[in-house]
Structures are given as structure tokens and as C-alpha cells.
Amino acid sequence: MKDNKIVQIITLSTVLLYAGLILGWHLMPSRTDFSIQAPGADNRPEGLTRSTNDVKIGEFFMRYEVAASSLTGKWTRFRGSSNTNIIKTPEAINVAPGDYPEIWSVETGEGHASPVIYNGKVYFLDYDEKLSSDALRCFALDTGKELWRRWYRVPIKRNHGFSRSIPVITDEYIITIGPEGHVMCCDPENGDMRWSLDMQKEYETEVPFWYTGQCPLVDNDVLILAPAGKKALMTGLNCHTGETLWTTPNTPALKMSHSSIMPMTLNGVKNYVYVGIGGICGVSAEVNKEGKLLWHTHSWQPSVVAPSPVQVADNRFFMTAGYGSGGVMIEVNKSGGTWNTVVLDKYKPNAGLSSEQQSPIFYDDMLISVMPKDGGRLRGKLVCYSPDDLHTPLWTSAADEKFGLGPYLIINNFLFAFKDDGELYVYQFEGKSMKLLKKQSIMDGRDAWGPMAYADGMLIVRDAHTVKCLKII
């Protein structure tokens, strides 16, 4: 009984205390001595917030380490310096049984942006969710130590990750394209800022769903971009200064896709070929004729385009896309000053060679790809086709060798294919087929979609959250 009285007293006291506090708060007179302060008077660090219209590209920089290197290998851009995803190297690739050693591993923000490699350094674009920032990060190839990073705040929401594009690099500059179309040019050695460009502001570009996937192309110190906006279809900029050298009007009314511009020589004339949303075009790359629209076609219009076009003959290129688009072979002809295009073959993904994410490789008169999820009985398999017959495979991987949206590249006579769950396969070409030599689980991977890169005996692979370096010689 005594205990119950104590509990009742405590309960009543607590109720009276809180009732008094609430009554006092309501009866207290309001303060009127507030003053208006200028922005920044609260001492908040500059740049902690940004709107999409208030981005200061490249505004922050941090150096972590200084490292010299004797390495000279290079992987300079999307699909390598030859634009083919094929590399010939004097190093003897190790295909003996046993795992490749992991040299280093780096955690990243969620994304699929892959690296370039230059003279012992690795560079890739990342996104830091805590800082809401695009970041160009530089690492030592041999140790994985971060050397420096340059970043800028741009608030975006996760959409199957953030960063997607691959930089382009030379001795004098490295150029990136961020998820929202922000172009940044830096000194590759020390990270100094050179110049920048906002494609949405400059060209009224409409950034595609899942963000910008276009990778920058450099041709003779000219940066070639496809803004595919109201003010420009394609443009050429001086890589050293950012000055506009030429602009192609967007008369075909294409919109930006995730595909990248591919240089091709068609009918003896240098073209920049771009597959946008709404069609395909060829722009002159000839000296003194740069930027002239040579041809375009609306005969193939996928709603989403990620792969880039692949040239297979003097006047032909192959193109594929996902989401039911399948593949198409296009012939481009020139008679006098007139250009025209002919669709030689067009089909759904379950009827022939297709791809959803990665650009096929053209090697030894074979088109090599991984079939998309709507590719029928071949879905997910690595396949080889002749460009003369896009419906009957020359070779396919085994039933349990399926790669999802994973990447692949060729080093010497070996094809490296990376499953999107983090398992690496190595095949050797034997005529018009391939032989599996080894496989290795690299990581417990998630969405390993980013293309691989190779230099100095090192293979760089990544999934959505991790970049790893393997020694393969």
C-alpha cells in the first residue's frame, strides 16, 4: 500500500511539472529583438550547399600524397587509345592456373565510372554523397594511394548510382564529364584547374535519365562533345582553353543519349558518328570542314541507348541498344557531295546479336558481345557473330557462363570478361571461337558494369562501390 502511494505522488508531481512548463511557454512574451544578417554571417563554410544552377565546377582541391613513377603505360579514354577496346602489349599475360594477385582496392561512391591510366597514375570520376560532390580522384597505379582530388558540389539523387563516364587524358590535360553534364579540364600532374563548361547552361542540353553516360573524345587537341541540345548537336573545343572552335546545329533534333561519339572513316572521309535519342548522325572531322553535318537518319530510334557504334567495314557500322531495341547494320554511301544511309539489317534482341550496356568489340572479322536479358535462349551469354550474318552465332559461352551487364576487353589474344557479380573470366581465341582458360572471383560484386582498363600489367575492374587493381602478368 505504501509503495502505491509513492508511485501516485511521483506520477502527480510529474504531470504538474510538465503542465506548468507548457503553461509558462504559452504565457512567455515573444522576442522582438531579431536582426537580419547577411548571407554567410552564420560562419557556415562556403559551398556546403549548392543548387543545380549554382555549381562552381572544380572549386575544391586536396592533395594527399606526392609520388613519382617510372611506369609509362597508358589507357587514355573510353575503349582505349584505339577506340576499339583492344590492346596489344609486349607484356606476357599470365594465363596459368591460379588467381591473379590483388594489388590494391579502393572504396567509392555508388557508380560505374571507370578509370584512365597514364604514366603510373589512375584517374576516375567519383561522387561523394556526404558532400553531394563530383570528384576527380588521382591514385598511384602501383600502390593505390590517393594522390589528389578535385571536386565540386552538385546535388543529385541516386539513380542506379551516380557517376558513369570515363575521362580522356594526355600529357597536358585530363577532361571529365559529370553526371549532370559538367565538363572539367585539369592538369593531370598536379590537379590544377584549367577550364570548365556546363552543357545544360551552354547548349540547353537535356541530361538523360540515369545521368550523363557520354565519354569525352579528343582528336588532335580538340575536345568533341555531343550536347544534343537546342543550341548544338555537336561541338569542338580547344582542349587547352575551352574555346569553341566549331559547332554543329541540331537540325536532326536529336537528344543526348548514354552513347559516346566514335571517330570513323566512312567512304574515305573522317566522320564523328553519334547515336542520340531520335536517330544517328555523322559530322565531318575533315580539316577545314569540321562540324559540318554530313548525314543523319531517323530509321532507328531506341528509347534508351548505352552502347556506342562499331565500324565493321569501309562504309558500314553496327549499332545495338537494350530495352527491346535489338541491333541494326547501317551502310553509309557518298556520291559526289551527297550522302545517304541504308539499313541493311534490323531485328529484335532475340533474333540476333545485341547488347544492352556494353559496346561490342570488332576483332578478327567477328563482333563480340554479351547478349541482353531479352536475348532469348542466349540471354547473358558471351557470343561471337560474323558481321555478314548477325542472326547465327559463330560461338557462345557455356550455359553457366553468363555475364549480365558486365564488361569485356581484349589484350593480345585473350578476352577478359567480367561478370556483373564480380567474377573474372579469361578466354583465348581459337579461330572463330574461344576457349576458357581460367576464372576467378574478384569481389562479392554488385552491378559491376564499368568498363575495365589495362596498363603496365595491371587490370583495373570495378563494381558499384569498389575499384580493384589486379596484376595479370
C-alpha positions, 0 to 999 in steps of 0.5 A: 500500500505504501509503495502505491502511494509513492508511485501516485505522488511521483506520477502527480508531481510529474504531470504538474511539472510538465503542465506548468512548463507548457503553461509558462511557454504559452504565457512567455512574451515573444522576442522582438529583438531579431536582426537580419544578417547577411548571407554567410554571417552564420560562419557556415563554410562556403559551398556546403550547399549548392543548387543545380544552377549554382555549381562552381565546377572544380572549386575544391582541391586536396592533395594527399600524397606526392609520388613519382613513377617510372611506369609509362603505360597508358589507357587514355579514354573510353575503349582505349587509345584505339577506340576499339577496346583492344590492346596489344602489349609486349607484356606476357599475360599470365594465363596459368592456373591460379588467381591473379594477385590483388594489388590494391582496392579502393572504396567509392561512391555508388557508380560505374565510372571507370578509370584512365591510366597514364604514366603510373597514375589512375584517374576516375570520376567519383561522387561523394554523397556526404558532400553531394560532390563530383570528384576527380580522384588521382591514385598511384597505379602501383600502390593505390594511394590517393594522390589528389582530388578535385571536386565540386558540389552538385546535388543529385539523387541516386539513380542506379548510382551516380557517376558513369563516364570515363575521362580522356587524358594526355600529357597536358590535360585530363577532361571529365564529364559529370553526371549532370553534364559538367565538363572539367579540364585539369592538369593531370600532374598536379590537379590544377584547374584549367577550364570548365563548361556546363552543357545544360547552361551552354547548349540547353542540353537535356541530361538523360535519365540515369545521368550523363553516360557520354565519354569525352573524345579528343582528336588532335587537341580538340575536345568533341562533345555531343550536347544534343541540345537546342543550341548544338548537336555537336561541338569542338573545343580547344582542349587547352582553353575551352574555346569553341572552335566549331559547332554543329546545329541540331537540325536532326533534333536529336537528344543526348543519349548514354552513347559516346561519339566514335571517330570513323572513316566512312567512304574515305572521309573522317566522320564523328558518328553519334547515336542520340535519342531520335536517330544517328548522325555523322559530322565531318572531322575533315580539316577545314570542314569540321562540324559540318553535318554530313548525314543523319537518319531517323530509321532507328530510334531506341528509347534508351541507348548505352552502347556506342557504334562499331565500324565493321567495314569501309562504309558500314557500322553496327549499332545495338541498344537494350530495352527491346531495341535489338541491333541494326547494320547501317551502310553509309554511301557518298556520291559526289557531295551527297550522302545517304544511309541504308539499313541493311539489317534490323531485328529484335534482341532475340533474333540476333546479336545485341547488347544492352550496356556494353559496346561490342568489340570488332576483332578478327572479322567477328563482333563480340558481345554479351547478349541482353536479358531479352536475348532469348535462349542466349540471354547473358551469354558471351557470343561471337557473330560474323558481321555478314550474318548477325542472326547465327552465332559463330560461338557462345559461352557455356550455359553457366557462363553468363555475364549480365551487364558486365564488361569485356576487353581484349589484350593480345589474344585473350578476352577478359570478361567480367561478370556483373557479380564480380567474377573474372573470366579469361578466354583465348581465341581459337579461330572463330571461337574461344576457349576458357582458360581460367576464372576467378572471383574478384569481389562479392560484386554488385552491378559491376558494369564499368568498363575495365582498363589495362596498363603496365600489367595491371587490370583495373575492374570495378563494381558499384562501390569498389575499384580493384587493381589486379596484376595479370602478368 
